[in-house]
Amino acid sequence: MKYTKLGKSDLTVSRICMGCMGFGAAGEGQHSWTLDEEHSREIIKRGIELGVNFYDTAIAYQSGTSEQYVGRALKDFAKRDEMVVATKFLPRTQEEIEAGVSGQQHIEKMIDKSLQNLGMDYVDLYIYHMWDYQTPIYDILEGLSNVVKAGKVRYIGISNCYAWQLAKANALAEKEGFPQFVSIQGHYNLIFREEEREMAPFCYEEDIALTPYSALASGRLSRKPGEDSKRLQQDSYAKFKYDATKEQDEVIIRRVQEITEKRDVTMTEVSLAWLLTKVTSPVVGATKLHHIEGAAKAMELELTEDEIHYLEEPYVPHVLAGVMAQNKPESAKEKHVWSNGTSTVPGNQKI
């Protein structure tokens, strides 16, 4: 395993981050393909053996049971100070908004629940799961500053946002003396490269770590076209993200397969080797032992410039998919809440 610094932080992370969305008790409204605790522990233990020290979960994954499984496994198999644990919090609920719960209060409640689930005193990286258009960013930043000062969080990250939002938030944080976001977890892989337009160049310039999710496009980049799996069949969210562009994406997937056959490696290795040339540490979901083993092997594969160009050449622009498509204003004229709490309409903004 190889290691690197997470952006401007002093956290040393493995170049592969284990994504833990696949762990947790399946229930109503939850993913049906998740693993029980016994099998989750096997995969986490194998990841530790392979040198993976970076684990990403969220309070939203399987009603907090993902956090619980991860916390118990790391306690049993690893030393806490050698692991980098990331978890995420969601925006305020409508009920909280109506009850007058502030962004600061919401964050304090969320981190306390996550720490209880994890059985830990602190998390290394606390991630703003998606932009909350109904809460001033000042309140979010102040709330995050409060939990950092309290010793519950070491660093903060953000997920599912636009480059302008990250730039705005970090500029405000610098002005107010709040912690800045040191990482961004966006949707980025070989068949979805929209982060390359603005987010990636901005992060390279500002030394903000890219830790993308969906590194293998929910398994599409690890299987030959036409091959199926339980997850591909049952994961309606992944279908929502990728089915609309299936035909154009398969052109790239077939090129991954070609290089795989020439280099005598797996499609996982090729797909991740490409992504590792672009980002700090991709979040790789694992629901079988060979998933994390294949991800670790990708560290050993170096693609040539010609191979990288061959993989990238067929790409065509994609529309937003997944969380970014769901969590956005309904129209260009919908009101936004800015840092000072005032609602303004684009074109007459008070920033």
C-alpha positions as CSV (number, residue, x, y, z in Angstrom):
1,M,0.0,0.0,0.0
2,K,1.1,3.6,-0.6
3,Y,0.2,6.6,1.5
4,T,-0.1,10.3,1.1
5,K,-1.2,13.4,2.9
6,L,-4.9,14.3,2.8
7,G,-4.7,17.8,1.2
8,K,-3.4,20.4,3.7
9,S,-4.1,18.3,6.7
10,D,-1.6,16.3,8.7
11,L,-3.6,13.1,8.1
12,T,-1.7,10.3,6.3
13,V,-4.1,8.2,4.4
14,S,-3.8,5.0,2.2
15,R,-4.2,5.7,-1.5
16,I,-7.2,3.4,-1.3
17,C,-10.1,4.4,1.0
18,M,-12.5,1.7,1.9
19,G,-16.1,2.8,1.3
20,C,-18.4,1.3,3.9
21,M,-21.8,2.0,2.4
22,G,-22.2,-1.7,1.7
23,F,-22.0,-2.5,5.4
24,G,-25.1,-2.4,7.7
25,A,-28.4,-4.0,8.5
26,A,-30.8,-3.9,5.5
27,G,-34.2,-2.6,6.4
28,E,-37.1,-0.7,5.1
29,G,-35.9,2.1,2.8
30,Q,-32.3,0.7,2.9
31,H,-30.2,-1.0,0.3
32,S,-31.0,-4.7,0.0
33,W,-27.5,-5.8,-1.0
34,T,-25.7,-4.7,2.2
35,L,-23.6,-7.1,4.3
36,D,-24.3,-8.3,7.9
37,E,-21.8,-7.6,10.6
38,E,-19.9,-10.9,10.4
39,H,-19.1,-10.4,6.7
40,S,-18.5,-6.7,7.1
41,R,-15.9,-7.5,9.7
42,E,-14.1,-10.0,7.4
43,I,-13.7,-7.3,4.7
44,I,-12.6,-4.6,7.1
45,K,-10.0,-7.0,8.7
46,R,-8.7,-7.9,5.2
47,G,-8.4,-4.2,4.4
48,I,-6.3,-3.5,7.5
49,E,-4.1,-6.5,6.6
50,L,-3.6,-4.9,3.1
51,G,-2.6,-1.6,4.6
52,V,-5.8,0.3,4.1
53,N,-6.0,2.8,7.0
54,F,-8.8,5.1,5.5
55,Y,-12.4,4.2,6.2
56,D,-15.4,6.2,5.0
57,T,-18.9,5.7,6.3
58,A,-22.0,8.0,7.1
59,I,-24.8,8.3,9.6
60,A,-27.2,7.8,6.7
61,Y,-25.9,4.4,5.7
62,Q,-28.3,1.8,6.9
63,S,-29.7,4.0,9.7
64,G,-26.3,4.2,11.4
65,T,-25.5,0.5,11.5
66,S,-22.7,1.0,9.0
67,E,-21.0,3.3,11.5
68,Q,-21.6,0.7,14.2
69,Y,-20.1,-2.2,12.3
70,V,-17.1,-0.1,11.3
71,G,-16.5,1.2,14.8
72,R,-16.6,-2.3,16.4
73,A,-14.4,-3.8,13.7
74,L,-11.7,-1.1,13.9
75,K,-11.7,-1.4,17.7
76,D,-11.1,-5.1,17.5
77,F,-8.6,-5.2,14.6
78,A,-6.6,-2.0,14.6
79,K,-5.1,0.8,16.7
80,R,-7.3,3.9,16.7
81,D,-4.4,6.3,16.2
82,E,-3.3,4.4,13.1
83,M,-6.7,4.7,11.4
84,V,-8.3,7.6,9.6
85,V,-12.0,7.4,10.1
86,A,-14.4,9.6,8.0
87,T,-18.1,9.9,8.5
88,K,-20.7,12.2,7.0
89,F,-23.8,14.3,8.2
90,L,-26.9,15.2,6.3
91,P,-28.7,18.5,6.0
92,R,-31.3,19.6,8.5
93,T,-34.6,17.8,8.1
94,Q,-37.8,19.8,7.4
95,E,-39.0,18.9,10.9
96,E,-35.8,20.5,12.4
97,I,-36.2,23.6,10.3
98,E,-39.8,24.0,11.4
99,A,-38.8,23.4,15.1
100,G,-36.1,26.1,14.9
101,V,-33.1,23.8,15.2
102,S,-30.1,25.8,13.9
103,G,-27.4,24.5,11.7
104,Q,-25.0,24.6,14.6
105,Q,-27.4,22.6,16.8
106,H,-28.0,20.1,14.1
107,I,-24.3,19.4,13.5
108,E,-23.7,18.9,17.3
109,K,-26.5,16.4,17.4
110,M,-25.3,14.6,14.3
111,I,-21.7,14.2,15.5
112,D,-22.7,13.1,18.9
113,K,-24.9,10.3,17.4
114,S,-22.1,9.3,15.0
115,L,-19.6,9.1,17.8
116,Q,-22.0,7.0,19.7
117,N,-22.5,4.7,16.8
118,L,-18.7,4.4,16.1
119,G,-17.9,4.0,19.8
120,M,-15.2,6.7,19.4
121,D,-14.2,9.9,21.0
122,Y,-13.5,11.7,17.7
123,V,-13.5,11.3,13.9
124,D,-10.6,12.3,11.8
125,L,-12.6,13.7,8.9
126,Y,-16.2,15.0,9.2
127,I,-17.9,15.4,5.9
128,Y,-20.8,17.7,4.9
129,H,-22.7,15.0,2.9
130,M,-24.6,17.4,0.6
131,W,-25.2,21.1,0.3
132,D,-28.1,22.3,2.4
133,Y,-29.9,25.0,0.4
134,Q,-32.1,25.9,3.4
135,T,-29.3,26.6,5.9
136,P,-26.8,29.5,5.7
137,I,-23.3,28.2,5.0
138,Y,-22.1,30.4,7.9
139,D,-24.1,28.3,10.3
140,I,-22.7,25.1,8.8
141,L,-19.1,26.4,9.1
142,E,-19.6,27.7,12.6
143,G,-21.2,24.4,13.7
144,L,-18.2,22.5,12.2
145,S,-15.8,24.9,13.9
146,N,-17.5,24.2,17.3
147,V,-17.1,20.4,17.0
148,V,-13.5,20.8,16.0
149,K,-12.8,23.0,19.0
150,A,-14.6,20.5,21.2
151,G,-12.1,17.8,20.0
152,K,-14.8,15.7,18.4
153,V,-13.5,16.3,14.8
154,R,-10.0,16.8,13.5
155,Y,-10.6,18.0,10.0
156,I,-13.7,18.7,7.8
157,G,-14.5,17.6,4.3
158,I,-17.4,18.2,1.9
159,S,-19.2,16.0,-0.6
160,N,-21.6,16.5,-3.5
161,C,-21.1,20.2,-4.2
162,Y,-20.1,22.5,-7.0
163,A,-16.7,24.1,-7.2
164,W,-18.2,27.6,-6.6
165,Q,-19.8,26.3,-3.4
166,L,-16.5,24.9,-2.1
167,A,-14.6,28.1,-3.1
168,K,-17.2,30.2,-1.4
169,A,-17.3,28.2,1.8
170,N,-13.5,28.1,2.2
171,A,-13.2,31.8,1.5
172,L,-15.8,32.5,4.2
173,A,-14.1,30.1,6.6
174,E,-10.8,31.9,6.0
175,K,-12.4,35.3,6.6
176,E,-14.1,34.2,9.8
177,G,-11.3,32.0,11.2
178,F,-13.2,28.8,10.8
179,P,-11.7,25.4,9.7
180,Q,-11.6,25.0,5.9
181,F,-12.7,22.0,4.0
182,V,-9.6,19.9,3.3
183,S,-11.2,17.3,1.0
184,I,-14.0,16.9,-1.5
185,Q,-15.9,13.6,-2.1
186,G,-17.5,13.9,-5.5
187,H,-18.8,11.6,-8.2
188,Y,-15.8,10.8,-10.4
189,N,-14.7,7.7,-12.3
190,L,-13.6,6.7,-15.9
191,I,-17.2,6.9,-17.2
192,F,-18.2,10.0,-15.3
193,R,-15.6,12.8,-15.5
194,E,-17.6,16.0,-15.0
195,E,-15.5,16.9,-12.0
196,E,-12.6,17.6,-14.4
197,R,-14.4,20.8,-15.6
198,E,-14.0,23.0,-12.5
199,M,-13.7,21.0,-9.3
200,A,-10.5,19.1,-10.0
201,P,-8.5,22.1,-11.3
202,F,-9.7,24.1,-8.4
203,C,-8.6,21.4,-5.9
204,Y,-5.2,20.9,-7.5
205,E,-4.6,24.7,-7.2
206,E,-5.8,24.9,-3.6
207,D,-4.3,21.5,-2.4
208,I,-7.7,20.1,-1.5
209,A,-7.8,16.3,-1.6
210,L,-10.0,14.5,-4.1
211,T,-11.5,11.4,-2.6
212,P,-14.2,10.4,-5.1
213,Y,-17.0,7.9,-4.6
214,S,-18.4,5.5,-7.2
215,A,-14.8,4.8,-8.2
216,L,-15.8,1.7,-10.2
217,A,-19.2,3.1,-11.2
218,S,-21.1,0.7,-9.0
219,G,-19.2,-2.3,-10.5
220,R,-19.6,-1.3,-14.1
221,L,-15.9,-0.7,-14.5
222,S,-15.0,-4.0,-13.0
223,R,-17.0,-6.2,-15.3
224,K,-17.2,-7.0,-19.0
225,P,-20.2,-5.5,-20.8
226,G,-23.1,-7.8,-20.3
227,E,-21.9,-9.4,-17.1
228,D,-24.4,-9.0,-14.3
229,S,-24.3,-9.1,-10.5
230,K,-26.7,-9.0,-7.6
231,R,-25.9,-5.3,-7.0
232,L,-26.3,-4.4,-10.6
233,Q,-29.7,-6.0,-10.6
234,Q,-30.9,-4.6,-7.3
235,D,-29.3,-1.2,-6.9
236,S,-31.9,1.2,-8.2
237,Y,-29.8,4.2,-7.3
238,A,-26.9,3.0,-9.4
239,K,-29.3,2.4,-12.3
240,F,-30.5,6.0,-11.9
241,K,-26.9,7.2,-12.2
242,Y,-25.7,5.1,-15.1
243,D,-28.5,3.5,-17.2
244,A,-29.2,6.6,-19.3
245,T,-25.6,6.6,-20.7
246,K,-25.1,2.9,-20.8
247,E,-24.4,2.7,-24.6
248,Q,-21.7,5.4,-24.6
249,D,-20.2,4.2,-21.4
250,E,-19.7,0.7,-22.8
251,V,-17.3,2.0,-25.4
252,I,-15.0,3.0,-22.6
253,I,-15.6,-0.2,-20.6
254,R,-14.6,-2.3,-23.6
255,R,-11.4,-0.4,-23.8
256,V,-10.7,-1.2,-20.1
257,Q,-11.3,-4.8,-21.0
258,E,-8.8,-4.6,-23.9
259,I,-6.1,-3.3,-21.7
260,T,-6.9,-5.8,-19.0
261,E,-6.3,-8.6,-21.5
262,K,-3.1,-7.1,-22.8
263,R,-1.6,-6.5,-19.3
264,D,-3.0,-9.7,-17.7
265,V,-4.6,-7.8,-14.9
266,T,-8.2,-7.2,-13.8
267,M,-10.6,-4.5,-14.9
268,T,-10.7,-3.2,-11.3
269,E,-6.9,-2.7,-11.5
270,V,-7.0,-0.8,-14.8
271,S,-10.0,1.4,-13.8
272,L,-8.5,2.3,-10.4
273,A,-5.0,2.7,-11.8
274,W,-6.4,5.4,-14.1
275,L,-8.3,7.1,-11.3
276,L,-5.2,7.1,-9.1
277,T,-3.4,9.3,-11.6
278,K,-6.0,12.0,-10.9
279,V,-7.0,11.9,-7.2
280,T,-5.7,11.5,-3.7
281,S,-7.6,8.4,-2.5
282,P,-10.7,7.0,-4.3
283,V,-13.4,5.6,-2.1
284,V,-13.8,2.0,-3.1
285,G,-16.8,0.1,-1.9
286,A,-16.2,-3.6,-1.0
287,T,-18.8,-6.3,-0.4
288,K,-16.5,-9.2,-1.2
289,L,-12.9,-9.9,-0.2
290,H,-11.7,-9.8,-3.8
291,H,-13.1,-6.3,-4.1
292,I,-10.6,-4.8,-1.6
293,E,-7.8,-7.2,-2.7
294,G,-8.3,-6.0,-6.3
295,A,-8.3,-2.4,-5.2
296,A,-5.0,-2.9,-3.4
297,K,-3.4,-4.5,-6.4
298,A,-4.3,-1.4,-8.5
299,M,-1.5,0.4,-6.6
300,E,1.0,-1.7,-8.4
301,L,-0.2,-1.0,-11.9
302,E,1.2,2.0,-13.9
303,L,-0.6,2.8,-17.1
304,T,1.3,4.3,-20.0
305,E,0.4,7.7,-21.4
306,D,-0.9,6.0,-24.5
307,E,-3.1,3.7,-22.4
308,I,-4.5,6.7,-20.4
309,H,-5.2,8.5,-23.6
310,Y,-6.9,5.4,-25.1
311,L,-9.2,5.1,-22.1
312,E,-10.1,8.8,-22.0
313,E,-10.5,9.5,-25.7
314,P,-14.2,8.2,-26.2
315,Y,-15.6,10.2,-23.3
316,V,-18.6,12.5,-24.0
317,P,-20.2,15.0,-21.6
318,H,-22.7,13.5,-19.1
319,V,-25.6,15.3,-17.4
320,L,-25.5,15.4,-13.6
321,A,-26.6,12.2,-12.0
322,G,-27.1,10.8,-8.5
323,V,-27.1,13.1,-5.5
324,M,-26.1,16.2,-7.5
325,A,-29.1,15.7,-9.8
326,Q,-31.5,15.3,-6.9
327,N,-30.1,18.0,-4.5
328,K,-30.3,21.2,-6.4
329,P,-32.7,24.2,-6.8
330,E,-35.7,23.4,-8.9
331,S,-35.1,26.3,-11.2
332,A,-32.7,29.1,-11.8
333,K,-35.0,31.6,-10.1
334,E,-35.5,29.6,-6.9
335,K,-34.2,31.5,-3.9
336,H,-31.0,30.6,-2.2
337,V,-29.8,31.1,1.3
338,W,-26.4,32.8,1.4
339,S,-23.8,33.2,4.1
340,N,-25.5,36.1,5.8
341,G,-28.8,34.2,6.0
342,T,-30.6,36.5,3.4
343,S,-32.6,35.0,0.6
344,T,-31.8,36.4,-2.8
345,V,-32.6,35.6,-6.4
346,P,-29.8,35.1,-8.9
347,G,-29.2,38.3,-10.7
348,N,-29.8,40.4,-7.6
349,Q,-27.5,38.6,-5.2
350,K,-26.3,39.9,-1.9
351,I,-23.1,37.9,-1.3
